[in-house]
Amino acid sequence: MVFLRVIPSFKDLECFVNLPGDYPCTKIQMDYQKPSSKAEPFLLKTEKKRDYSIPVTAKSEEPEPEVTNEKSKVPETLKSFEIP
């Protein structure tokens, strides 16, 4: 069992280790190991440029409907209304 008031008093590189199994919780102190300069740095891959444009499709082959007489398309119920 570890008391919370003990943890803030730790020096650098000191910690408690609790391993699975029948092993007791143990306080350990590690030595600093300078990293070797042979290791390659971790670099993130550049993000691919995203294209959010809408593709333009070819114009359909259907002919546009011809507009003949606009008044003939108005329903009979609306013909009785007058627009001031």
Phi and psi in radians as a Rosetta constraint file:
Dihedral C 1 N 2 CA 2 C 2 CIRCULARHARMONIC -2.003 0.35
Dihedral N 2 CA 2 C 2 N 3 CIRCULARHARMONIC 2.283 0.35
Dihedral C 2 N 3 CA 3 C 3 CIRCULARHARMONIC -1.489 0.35
Dihedral N 3 CA 3 C 3 N 4 CIRCULARHARMONIC 2.440 0.35
Dihedral C 3 N 4 CA 4 C 4 CIRCULARHARMONIC -1.102 0.35
Dihedral N 4 CA 4 C 4 N 5 CIRCULARHARMONIC -0.504 0.35
Dihedral C 4 N 5 CA 5 C 5 CIRCULARHARMONIC -1.261 0.35
Dihedral N 5 CA 5 C 5 N 6 CIRCULARHARMONIC -0.254 0.35
Dihedral C 5 N 6 CA 6 C 6 CIRCULARHARMONIC -1.404 0.35
Dihedral N 6 CA 6 C 6 N 7 CIRCULARHARMONIC -0.627 0.35
Dihedral C 6 N 7 CA 7 C 7 CIRCULARHARMONIC -1.063 0.35
Dihedral N 7 CA 7 C 7 N 8 CIRCULARHARMONIC -0.795 0.35
Dihedral C 7 N 8 CA 8 C 8 CIRCULARHARMONIC -1.112 0.35
Dihedral N 8 CA 8 C 8 N 9 CIRCULARHARMONIC -0.323 0.35
Dihedral C 8 N 9 CA 9 C 9 CIRCULARHARMONIC -1.493 0.35
Dihedral N 9 CA 9 C 9 N 10 CIRCULARHARMONIC 0.021 0.35
Dihedral C 9 N 10 CA 10 C 10 CIRCULARHARMONIC -1.142 0.35
Dihedral N 10 CA 10 C 10 N 11 CIRCULARHARMONIC 2.546 0.35
Dihedral C 10 N 11 CA 11 C 11 CIRCULARHARMONIC -1.455 0.35
Dihedral N 11 CA 11 C 11 N 12 CIRCULARHARMONIC 3.022 0.35
Dihedral C 11 N 12 CA 12 C 12 CIRCULARHARMONIC -1.058 0.35
Dihedral N 12 CA 12 C 12 N 13 CIRCULARHARMONIC 2.475 0.35
Dihedral C 12 N 13 CA 13 C 13 CIRCULARHARMONIC 1.129 0.35
Dihedral N 13 CA 13 C 13 N 14 CIRCULARHARMONIC 0.471 0.35
Dihedral C 13 N 14 CA 14 C 14 CIRCULARHARMONIC -1.959 0.35
Dihedral N 14 CA 14 C 14 N 15 CIRCULARHARMONIC 2.499 0.35
Dihedral C 14 N 15 CA 15 C 15 CIRCULARHARMONIC -2.840 0.35
Dihedral N 15 CA 15 C 15 N 16 CIRCULARHARMONIC 2.965 0.35
Dihedral C 15 N 16 CA 16 C 16 CIRCULARHARMONIC -1.777 0.35
Dihedral N 16 CA 16 C 16 N 17 CIRCULARHARMONIC 2.461 0.35
Dihedral C 16 N 17 CA 17 C 17 CIRCULARHARMONIC -2.127 0.35
Dihedral N 17 CA 17 C 17 N 18 CIRCULARHARMONIC 2.269 0.35
Dihedral C 17 N 18 CA 18 C 18 CIRCULARHARMONIC -2.125 0.35
Dihedral N 18 CA 18 C 18 N 19 CIRCULARHARMONIC 1.898 0.35
Dihedral C 18 N 19 CA 19 C 19 CIRCULARHARMONIC -1.616 0.35
Dihedral N 19 CA 19 C 19 N 20 CIRCULARHARMONIC 2.639 0.35
Dihedral C 19 N 20 CA 20 C 20 CIRCULARHARMONIC -1.200 0.35
Dihedral N 20 CA 20 C 20 N 21 CIRCULARHARMONIC 2.671 0.35
Dihedral C 20 N 21 CA 21 C 21 CIRCULARHARMONIC 1.850 0.35
Dihedral N 21 CA 21 C 21 N 22 CIRCULARHARMONIC -2.680 0.35
Dihedral C 21 N 22 CA 22 C 22 CIRCULARHARMONIC -1.707 0.35
Dihedral N 22 CA 22 C 22 N 23 CIRCULARHARMONIC 0.618 0.35
Dihedral C 22 N 23 CA 23 C 23 CIRCULARHARMONIC -1.760 0.35
Dihedral N 23 CA 23 C 23 N 24 CIRCULARHARMONIC 2.489 0.35
Dihedral C 23 N 24 CA 24 C 24 CIRCULARHARMONIC -1.355 0.35
Dihedral N 24 CA 24 C 24 N 25 CIRCULARHARMONIC 2.756 0.35
Dihedral C 24 N 25 CA 25 C 25 CIRCULARHARMONIC -1.216 0.35
Dihedral N 25 CA 25 C 25 N 26 CIRCULARHARMONIC 2.280 0.35
Dihedral C 25 N 26 CA 26 C 26 CIRCULARHARMONIC -2.252 0.35
Dihedral N 26 CA 26 C 26 N 27 CIRCULARHARMONIC 2.444 0.35
Dihedral C 26 N 27 CA 27 C 27 CIRCULARHARMONIC -1.547 0.35
Dihedral N 27 CA 27 C 27 N 28 CIRCULARHARMONIC 2.263 0.35
Dihedral C 27 N 28 CA 28 C 28 CIRCULARHARMONIC -2.231 0.35
Dihedral N 28 CA 28 C 28 N 29 CIRCULARHARMONIC 2.736 0.35
Dihedral C 28 N 29 CA 29 C 29 CIRCULARHARMONIC -2.212 0.35
Dihedral N 29 CA 29 C 29 N 30 CIRCULARHARMONIC 2.229 0.35
Dihedral C 29 N 30 CA 30 C 30 CIRCULARHARMONIC -1.851 0.35
Dihedral N 30 CA 30 C 30 N 31 CIRCULARHARMONIC 2.732 0.35
Dihedral C 30 N 31 CA 31 C 31 CIRCULARHARMONIC -1.674 0.35
Dihedral N 31 CA 31 C 31 N 32 CIRCULARHARMONIC 2.526 0.35
Dihedral C 31 N 32 CA 32 C 32 CIRCULARHARMONIC -1.263 0.35
Dihedral N 32 CA 32 C 32 N 33 CIRCULARHARMONIC 2.322 0.35
Dihedral C 32 N 33 CA 33 C 33 CIRCULARHARMONIC -2.073 0.35
Dihedral N 33 CA 33 C 33 N 34 CIRCULARHARMONIC 2.051 0.35
Dihedral C 33 N 34 CA 34 C 34 CIRCULARHARMONIC -1.194 0.35
Dihedral N 34 CA 34 C 34 N 35 CIRCULARHARMONIC 2.290 0.35
Dihedral C 34 N 35 CA 35 C 35 CIRCULARHARMONIC -1.178 0.35
Dihedral N 35 CA 35 C 35 N 36 CIRCULARHARMONIC 2.559 0.35
Dihedral C 35 N 36 CA 36 C 36 CIRCULARHARMONIC -1.284 0.35
Dihedral N 36 CA 36 C 36 N 37 CIRCULARHARMONIC 2.632 0.35
Dihedral C 36 N 37 CA 37 C 37 CIRCULARHARMONIC -1.431 0.35
Dihedral N 37 CA 37 C 37 N 38 CIRCULARHARMONIC -0.030 0.35
Dihedral C 37 N 38 CA 38 C 38 CIRCULARHARMONIC -1.347 0.35
Dihedral N 38 CA 38 C 38 N 39 CIRCULARHARMONIC -0.339 0.35
Dihedral C 38 N 39 CA 39 C 39 CIRCULARHARMONIC -1.247 0.35
Dihedral N 39 CA 39 C 39 N 40 CIRCULARHARMONIC 2.369 0.35
Dihedral C 39 N 40 CA 40 C 40 CIRCULARHARMONIC -1.349 0.35
Dihedral N 40 CA 40 C 40 N 41 CIRCULARHARMONIC 2.460 0.35
Dihedral C 40 N 41 CA 41 C 41 CIRCULARHARMONIC -1.245 0.35
Dihedral N 41 CA 41 C 41 N 42 CIRCULARHARMONIC 2.639 0.35
Dihedral C 41 N 42 CA 42 C 42 CIRCULARHARMONIC -1.472 0.35
Dihedral N 42 CA 42 C 42 N 43 CIRCULARHARMONIC 2.119 0.35
Dihedral C 42 N 43 CA 43 C 43 CIRCULARHARMONIC -2.074 0.35
Dihedral N 43 CA 43 C 43 N 44 CIRCULARHARMONIC 2.356 0.35
Dihedral C 43 N 44 CA 44 C 44 CIRCULARHARMONIC -1.302 0.35
Dihedral N 44 CA 44 C 44 N 45 CIRCULARHARMONIC 2.560 0.35
Dihedral C 44 N 45 CA 45 C 45 CIRCULARHARMONIC -1.276 0.35
Dihedral N 45 CA 45 C 45 N 46 CIRCULARHARMONIC 2.537 0.35
Dihedral C 45 N 46 CA 46 C 46 CIRCULARHARMONIC -1.249 0.35
Dihedral N 46 CA 46 C 46 N 47 CIRCULARHARMONIC 2.498 0.35
Dihedral C 46 N 47 CA 47 C 47 CIRCULARHARMONIC -1.332 0.35
Dihedral N 47 CA 47 C 47 N 48 CIRCULARHARMONIC 2.437 0.35
Dihedral C 47 N 48 CA 48 C 48 CIRCULARHARMONIC -1.181 0.35
Dihedral N 48 CA 48 C 48 N 49 CIRCULARHARMONIC 2.488 0.35
Dihedral C 48 N 49 CA 49 C 49 CIRCULARHARMONIC -1.252 0.35
Dihedral N 49 CA 49 C 49 N 50 CIRCULARHARMONIC 2.243 0.35
Dihedral C 49 N 50 CA 50 C 50 CIRCULARHARMONIC -1.682 0.35
Dihedral N 50 CA 50 C 50 N 51 CIRCULARHARMONIC 2.449 0.35
Dihedral C 50 N 51 CA 51 C 51 CIRCULARHARMONIC -1.868 0.35
Dihedral N 51 CA 51 C 51 N 52 CIRCULARHARMONIC 1.953 0.35
Dihedral C 51 N 52 CA 52 C 52 CIRCULARHARMONIC -1.773 0.35
Dihedral N 52 CA 52 C 52 N 53 CIRCULARHARMONIC 0.182 0.35
Dihedral C 52 N 53 CA 53 C 53 CIRCULARHARMONIC -1.300 0.35
Dihedral N 53 CA 53 C 53 N 54 CIRCULARHARMONIC 2.678 0.35
Dihedral C 53 N 54 CA 54 C 54 CIRCULARHARMONIC -1.582 0.35
Dihedral N 54 CA 54 C 54 N 55 CIRCULARHARMONIC 2.202 0.35
Dihedral C 54 N 55 CA 55 C 55 CIRCULARHARMONIC -1.180 0.35
Dihedral N 55 CA 55 C 55 N 56 CIRCULARHARMONIC 2.456 0.35
Dihedral C 55 N 56 CA 56 C 56 CIRCULARHARMONIC -1.542 0.35
Dihedral N 56 CA 56 C 56 N 57 CIRCULARHARMONIC 2.162 0.35
Dihedral C 56 N 57 CA 57 C 57 CIRCULARHARMONIC -1.616 0.35
Dihedral N 57 CA 57 C 57 N 58 CIRCULARHARMONIC 2.778 0.35
Dihedral C 57 N 58 CA 58 C 58 CIRCULARHARMONIC -1.160 0.35
Dihedral N 58 CA 58 C 58 N 59 CIRCULARHARMONIC 2.593 0.35
Dihedral C 58 N 59 CA 59 C 59 CIRCULARHARMONIC -1.171 0.35
Dihedral N 59 CA 59 C 59 N 60 CIRCULARHARMONIC 2.394 0.35
Dihedral C 59 N 60 CA 60 C 60 CIRCULARHARMONIC -1.188 0.35
Dihedral N 60 CA 60 C 60 N 61 CIRCULARHARMONIC 2.713 0.35
Dihedral C 60 N 61 CA 61 C 61 CIRCULARHARMONIC -1.456 0.35
Dihedral N 61 CA 61 C 61 N 62 CIRCULARHARMONIC -0.081 0.35
Dihedral C 61 N 62 CA 62 C 62 CIRCULARHARMONIC -1.248 0.35
Dihedral N 62 CA 62 C 62 N 63 CIRCULARHARMONIC 2.295 0.35
Dihedral C 62 N 63 CA 63 C 63 CIRCULARHARMONIC -1.261 0.35
Dihedral N 63 CA 63 C 63 N 64 CIRCULARHARMONIC 2.567 0.35
Dihedral C 63 N 64 CA 64 C 64 CIRCULARHARMONIC -1.256 0.35
Dihedral N 64 CA 64 C 64 N 65 CIRCULARHARMONIC 2.485 0.35
Dihedral C 64 N 65 CA 65 C 65 CIRCULARHARMONIC -1.148 0.35
Dihedral N 65 CA 65 C 65 N 66 CIRCULARHARMONIC 2.465 0.35
Dihedral C 65 N 66 CA 66 C 66 CIRCULARHARMONIC -1.405 0.35
Dihedral N 66 CA 66 C 66 N 67 CIRCULARHARMONIC 2.425 0.35
Dihedral C 66 N 67 CA 67 C 67 CIRCULARHARMONIC -1.665 0.35
Dihedral N 67 CA 67 C 67 N 68 CIRCULARHARMONIC 2.031 0.35
Dihedral C 67 N 68 CA 68 C 68 CIRCULARHARMONIC -1.752 0.35
Dihedral N 68 CA 68 C 68 N 69 CIRCULARHARMONIC -1.557 0.35
Dihedral C 68 N 69 CA 69 C 69 CIRCULARHARMONIC -1.932 0.35
Dihedral N 69 CA 69 C 69 N 70 CIRCULARHARMONIC 1.942 0.35
Dihedral C 69 N 70 CA 70 C 70 CIRCULARHARMONIC -1.056 0.35
Dihedral N 70 CA 70 C 70 N 71 CIRCULARHARMONIC -0.633 0.35
Dihedral C 70 N 71 CA 71 C 71 CIRCULARHARMONIC -1.198 0.35
Dihedral N 71 CA 71 C 71 N 72 CIRCULARHARMONIC -0.498 0.35
Dihedral C 71 N 72 CA 72 C 72 CIRCULARHARMONIC -1.241 0.35
Dihedral N 72 CA 72 C 72 N 73 CIRCULARHARMONIC -0.343 0.35
Dihedral C 72 N 73 CA 73 C 73 CIRCULARHARMONIC -1.480 0.35
Dihedral N 73 CA 73 C 73 N 74 CIRCULARHARMONIC -0.189 0.35
Dihedral C 73 N 74 CA 74 C 74 CIRCULARHARMONIC -1.395 0.35
Dihedral N 74 CA 74 C 74 N 75 CIRCULARHARMONIC 2.260 0.35
Dihedral C 74 N 75 CA 75 C 75 CIRCULARHARMONIC -1.078 0.35
Dihedral N 75 CA 75 C 75 N 76 CIRCULARHARMONIC 2.696 0.35
Dihedral C 75 N 76 CA 76 C 76 CIRCULARHARMONIC -1.057 0.35
Dihedral N 76 CA 76 C 76 N 77 CIRCULARHARMONIC -0.611 0.35
Dihedral C 76 N 77 CA 77 C 77 CIRCULARHARMONIC -1.169 0.35
Dihedral N 77 CA 77 C 77 N 78 CIRCULARHARMONIC -0.497 0.35
Dihedral C 77 N 78 CA 78 C 78 CIRCULARHARMONIC -1.527 0.35
Dihedral N 78 CA 78 C 78 N 79 CIRCULARHARMONIC -0.303 0.35
Dihedral C 78 N 79 CA 79 C 79 CIRCULARHARMONIC -1.167 0.35
Dihedral N 79 CA 79 C 79 N 80 CIRCULARHARMONIC -0.445 0.35
Dihedral C 79 N 80 CA 80 C 80 CIRCULARHARMONIC -1.352 0.35
Dihedral N 80 CA 80 C 80 N 81 CIRCULARHARMONIC -0.288 0.35
Dihedral C 80 N 81 CA 81 C 81 CIRCULARHARMONIC -1.413 0.35
Dihedral N 81 CA 81 C 81 N 82 CIRCULARHARMONIC 2.402 0.35
Dihedral C 81 N 82 CA 82 C 82 CIRCULARHARMONIC -1.800 0.35
Dihedral N 82 CA 82 C 82 N 83 CIRCULARHARMONIC 2.464 0.35
Dihedral C 82 N 83 CA 83 C 83 CIRCULARHARMONIC -1.729 0.35
Dihedral N 83 CA 83 C 83 N 84 CIRCULARHARMONIC 2.112 0.35
